[in-house]
């Protein structure tokens, strides 16, 4: 069952399901790029491990396990440790887990020598949440790429969270109103950001992925990536369109979405 939305489906932004969407569109983009790249390049998925503290935990998004090491005997029978004249009881060890997950991105490298040409990032909520290690790691990598000879492509399909793409937020209004955004920073001119503003009511765009030297950009069809993730993940069968999306829509957008869903027979 296809999505009733012409572009990004806001119900896909729910943090409870974004990890699957995020992973899927990255894998599909890798496949698409390798079909289009010339013989001088190849695309690969890469990943970083993000560890979040219990205080920063987003419950229900990533699994957590507490490992408990219990004494093998009853307290009255098990061995004890001696501290001076007092006998110290043997404790039960409970390991409090940190919460970790992997965040993936796509790299384009030169076939000869393997030099990184372009790093392509789809932002996650962890990248856009102040105080989380995922954001700190992402911003560190962002700075490193911007200081290098590699291109940086950032794609933000999440309305929630802090402004994160490398373009300074104060300059973003020059691109007009938008709900989602893609940003391209070419290594040849860091002062010139290419911005693709995207409205909720519009089809997601085909953006240009820069390569090295004078090689032409390779296209990346964002709508195709999201549509495949929606269809192959069978989201049309499991999303409850009677409920509001997470995060909620602004009143005017909510009214538009309600009419669209009713016309599609997905809401009463």
N, C-alpha and C positions, 0 to 999 in steps of 0.2 A: 504494500500500500504506500503510494508516494506521499511525501510531505505536502501539506496544503499550502506551504509558504513558497513564494517565488524565489527567495534567496535563503539566508540563514534562518533556520527554525529556532526561535528563542527557547523552546522547550529543551533543546539539546545542550543549553548552557548550564543546566543543573549540575552542580559539583558532584552529585552522586553518580552521574553517568559520563562526565566529561573525560575521564581517563580513557575510556574505550574509544570515544570519538577522536580524542587527541592522538592516540596511538594509531588508529586506523588511517586518518588523513595523512599522517606522516609516512606510513608505509605506502599508501597509494601515490603520494607525491614522488617518493623515491622511484617507484615503478615507472611513473609517467616520464620523469626526467631521463631515466636510463633509456627509454624508447626514443627520446628526442635528441639527446646529447650526441655530438659528433664523436669520432673515434679518439679525440684528444682528452675526453673527460669521462668521469664516472661519478654516480651519486651513491651515497651510503647513509644509512641511519646511524646515529651515534647517540649516546645517552650519558647523563650524569646522575649520580645517586644523591637524593635529597633526604636529609634526616631532619625530622621535626620533633621538637620537644613535646612533652605531654601538655604543657601550657598552650602550645600553638596547635594542638590537635584539632582537625576537622572531623568529627565523629562520623562514622559511616562511609567514609570515602576510601580509606585504606585499611586493610586488616591489621590487627595488633594481637600479639600473643604475650602472655606473661609466663615466663619459665620459672617453675618453683622447684627448689631442691629441698626435699624433706629429709629429716633424719631417718635412718633405717630402723631405729628402735624406739620404744617408748621412752618418755623423758626420764622415768625412774630407772631405766636399764641402760640407756645409751652412755657412751663415753662422755666425760666432761673435761673442761680445761681448767687449769688451776691458776689463779691469780693471787699470789701471796697466800694468806690463810683462808681466803674465801674461794668457794667453788663456783666457777662461772658456768651457767647452763649453756647447752648447745643451742644456738638459734636456728630458726627455719629461714633459709635464704630465699628471698623472693626477688627475682630480677625484674626491675621496672623497665619496660622496653621503650626505646626511642622509636619514633614512627618514621619509617623510611619508604620512599618510592623512587622510581626511576623516571626521569624526564628525558624524552627523546627529541632529536632535531635531525635535520637533513644537511649533509655536507656535499658540496660538489668539489671534487679534486681533479687535478691534472693527472692523466694516466701516466705520464712520464714524470717520475719523481714524487708523485703524490702530494704536491703542494695544495694547500687549502685555497680554493678560489672563492667560494661563496658559502656562508653559513645561513641556513634558513630556519627560523624559529616560529613555531606556533605557540603563542603564550598560553600558560595555564594560570589558574587562580593563585597558585602558590607563588608564581612570578609577580603577581599584582597585589599581594597582600603584605603590608608593612609589618616588619618584625619577624617574618618567616624566613628560614634559612634558604628556601627556594628562591626568594627574591634577591637575597644577598648574593647567592651564587650566580644567578642570572645576570644581575647588574655588573658583577665582576667580569663575567665572560663578555658582556656587551662592551665594556670598556676595552678589554683586550682586543676584540675584533676591530673596534674603531681605531685602535692604535696600530693596527697591522696593515698588511697589503691585501687583505681579503675583503670581499663585499659582504654586507650584512642585510638580510631580508627578514623583517619582523611582521608577523601576521597576527592580529588581535581580533578574535571572533567572540570575545567575552565583554559584555557590557559592565559587569561588576569589577571592582578592584581599582587600584591606583593606575594613573597614567604611567606606562612603562616603556613604550617604544622610544628609541634614541632621540627622535625629534623633540626639542624642548616643548613642553606642554603649552606654554604661552604663545607659541607660534602656530599651534594646531588650528585655531579658528580661521586662519587664512585659507584653509581647505574647504570651508563651509561646514554645514551641519552633517554629522554622520553618527552612526551607531557602532560601526566596526571600521577597522582601518588596517591597511597594509603599508609598510614603510620600507623603502630601499635606500641604503647608503652605499654608494659606490666608492671603492678605494681610491679612485682617481680624483674625487672631489668631495671631501667630507662636509663641505659647507652647503652642498646641494642635496637636499632630501627629496626623494620622489615619493609622494603621498597618494595613496589610492583610498579616498573616502567612500564608505559604503553605507547606504541607508537600509534599515530593516525591510522596507517595502521593495527593495531592488534585488535583482539577481546579483549574486557574488561575481566579482570581476575576474577576468583573465589578466594576470599581472606578468610583467617581464622580469625574468630572473637573469641577472647579469653574469657574464662569464669573464674571461681574461682578455686583455689586449683589445683588438678590434673585432673579436667574435661577436656575432649577433646574440641578443637576448634569447633565451628559450622561454616559451610561454608556460604558465602554470594556471590551470583553470580551477579556481577555488570552488566554484559551484559544483563542478564535477566531483571533486574530492569529498565535499560534504554530502552530496547526494548519494554517492556510493557508500559512505559510512552509515547514512540513515537507512538505505535500502538493505544493505548486507547485514547490518546489525538488527534488522527487523524492528526498528523503532516505531514504525507506523502501527505495529500490533500491540506495543506495550506502553506507549505514552498516553497518559490520562489528560486529554485536552479539556476536560471539564474543570480541572484544577488550574490555578494560575501558574505561570512559569516561575522558575527560580533562576535569577532574580526577577521580581515583578516588572511589568512594563509600565511606562508612563501612561497616564489616563488616555491620551489621544491614541497612542499606539495600542493600548489594550482594547479600545473600542474598534479600531481597525482590525486587529487580530480576531476579535469576537465575531465580527461580520464575515471575515474570511473563513473561519472555522464552521460557522453555521452554513454558509454557502456550500462548503465541501461536505456537509453532513457529519462533521466531527464534533459538533457541540449543539446542544439544544437551545 
